[in-house]
Amino acid sequence: MKITRRQFEKIAAATAVASTIRKSKAATTYTGPLDGFEDKVKMEDFDPVRYTLGLHDAAPLELAFKPGTRRQTELWQKKLTAKLTELLGGFPKQRSPLNSKTLEVREFPGYRREKFVFESKPGVPVLGYLLLPKAAKAPVATVICIPGHGRGVDDIVGIDPQGNDRTQKVFYEYDFAIQAVELGLAAVAIEPMGFGCRRDAKNKTKGLEQKACEPVAGAALLLGQTILGWRVWDIMRTIDWIETRPELDAKRVGTIGISGGGTCSLFTAALEPRVKAAMVSCYLNTFRACIMSISHCIDNYVPGILNWAEMYDVAGLIAPRPLFSEAGDVDTIFPIAASVESYRKVKAVYDVFGAGDQVQQETFPGPHSFWGKKGMPFMAEKLRA
């Protein structure tokens, strides 16, 4: 078929237009099947986080704190304690033998470090370190120290990634168990389930920093329980272990935790009256602003809790016992505004008890990390009293 010059010019022009269209489309990033239909649908309605935040705002919160008398507040605490225990999956009705065993004892200039294990439940070993200050008079006030996500307990007792002792406190947990000892407190630092040596074989192959909250936390949910409940029980049993040690004062026990360890510190103090004071670093917030709005580990989630309470209600169960909260002003996973808001609501509970001086918060200039400048002296003062 013979093509005339005029026909050829038309084909060339059409080809050029098509090429221009293709280049234009290529220059525009494809974002999904709704491209070009923005005027036909409400784009924000396709955002699932926006949807869940709306559900939060309509959540029942049936056991949220309501200002009242001291007696009414104590009854509220009793009801929420029972409900929270149920939501976490409950705790064993009987305490099994601890079967405690010391693995190693080492001497350092200011303290003795003992590595030990015990069983929180049959077949569930817990590893811990006891750091006992040499200058302290027995029995010594004691803090249970719980690390956040990372290498686990080694990262708060001065052990580097090669298993060697280190002399410098490093980001992000700054060996806060050693900081406690330097203030004259005994520190019992434990390995939470899913961290450090308490990980499954597959996750261990991915390096020391690899957490193993998955698949364990998911398995707990399938069983109608929570990994947070399991971790809280481990801390409760740690207090049982402390009660077996005459050099430690089981009547003056506190909890300190950062991040995921802060979660454990808060929930344990809320449910365990033997905890006399608690420090929560980079956790106290609102469920709405942190774990509902920002991607977090599955170990943070308690099924159904928003039917009953927000995070500040849980913290209110600690009142009137001493509580210290600290938060970094550029923490990207626990937003500072919500931390301040949550603290304000917790303090309202303390005010009912006339104990406003027993709760404090420090906001510090920094990211998600342990700070301790006011919180550690607060804990030392309250536990030595």
Secondary structure, DSSP 8 states (H G I E B T S, - for coil): ----HHHHHHHHHHHHHHHHHHHHHHHS----TTTT-TTTS-GGGG-HHHHHHHHHHT---TT------HHHHHHHHHHHHHHHHHHTT---SS------EEEEEEE-SSEEEEEEEEEEETTEEEEEEEEEETTS-SSEEEEEEE--SSS-GGGGTTB-TTS-B-SS--TTTTTHHHHHHHTT-EEEEE--TTSTTSS-HHHHTT-TT---HHHHHHHHHHTT--HHHHHHHHHHHHHHHHHT-TTEEEEEEEEEEETHHHHHHHHHHHH-TTEEEEEEES--S-TTTTTTTS---GGG--TTGGGT--HHHHHHTTTTS-EEEEEETT-SSS-HHHHHHHHHHHHHHHHHTT-GGGEEEEEESSSSS---TTHHHHHHHHHH-
